[in-house]
């Protein structure tokens, strides 16, 4: 079981696939389905297990906070507009992107 303390996070490589209710998905042989080459960030929560195939990349990294008089510039490593259906045209549907 992995325990993440308050104000910390950990990174899990190849996380398990989950359905809409958050339950772990299994294939027909009973093995967990993995999201290969994906990363999942787990914040402070109840202890959780690592399923077969999951790897703990970073464990217990302190969350850095910025002061109220500073700014943070973030760059996206991938295009999230299609995943979250964000568009500069509010009338456009996800299928037209």
C-alpha positions in Angstrom: 0.0 0.0 0.0 1.2 3.5 -0.9 0.6 6.3 1.5 1.0 9.9 0.4 1.4 12.4 3.3 -0.5 15.8 3.3 1.0 18.5 1.0 2.8 15.8 -1.1 2.1 13.9 -4.3 3.4 10.8 -6.1 3.5 9.9 -9.8 2.3 6.4 -11.0 3.4 5.2 -14.5 1.1 2.9 -16.4 -2.0 3.4 -14.2 -4.9 1.1 -14.3 -8.0 1.9 -16.5 -11.1 2.9 -14.6 -14.8 3.1 -15.5 -17.1 6.1 -14.9 -17.7 5.0 -11.3 -13.9 4.7 -10.6 -13.8 0.9 -10.5 -10.8 -0.8 -11.9 -11.3 -2.5 -15.3 -10.3 -6.2 -15.8 -9.9 -8.1 -19.1 -11.5 -11.5 -19.8 -8.5 -13.3 -18.2 -8.9 -11.3 -14.9 -5.9 -9.1 -15.3 -6.1 -5.4 -14.8 -6.2 -3.2 -17.9 -3.4 -0.6 -17.9 -3.1 2.8 -19.6 0.4 2.1 -21.0 2.8 5.1 -21.4 0.5 7.3 -19.3 1.1 9.0 -16.0 -1.2 9.6 -13.1 -0.6 12.0 -10.2 -2.0 10.9 -6.8 -2.4 13.5 -4.1 -2.7 13.0 -0.4 -5.5 10.4 0.2 -6.1 7.1 1.9 -3.5 4.4 1.2 -3.9 2.8 -2.2 -2.5 -0.3 -3.8 -0.2 -0.6 -6.8 -1.7 -3.1 -9.3 0.5 -5.4 -11.3 2.2 -3.4 -14.1 1.9 0.0 -12.3 5.2 1.6 -11.4 5.8 4.3 -8.8 7.9 6.9 -10.6 8.1 9.7 -8.0 7.2 9.1 -4.4 6.3 11.7 -1.8 7.3 14.9 -3.6 6.5 18.0 -1.7 3.9 20.3 -3.4 5.5 23.7 -3.9 3.3 26.7 -3.4 3.8 30.2 -4.8 3.2 33.3 -2.9 0.2 35.5 -3.5 2.3 38.2 -5.2 3.9 35.9 -7.7 2.8 34.3 -11.0 3.2 30.9 -12.5 3.6 30.2 -16.2 2.6 26.7 -17.4 3.1 25.1 -20.7 1.1 22.2 -21.9 2.9 19.1 -23.2 0.0 18.0 -25.3 -3.2 19.4 -26.8 -6.0 19.3 -24.2 -8.6 21.2 -26.2 -9.8 18.1 -28.0 -9.9 16.0 -24.8 -12.0 18.5 -22.9 -13.9 19.7 -25.9 -12.6 23.3 -25.5 -13.0 25.5 -28.5 -12.9 29.2 -29.2 -16.2 28.6 -31.0 -18.8 27.7 -28.3 -21.3 26.5 -30.9 -18.8 23.9 -32.2 -19.3 20.3 -31.1 -16.5 17.9 -30.1 -17.0 15.9 -33.3 -16.2 18.9 -35.5 -12.8 19.5 -33.8 
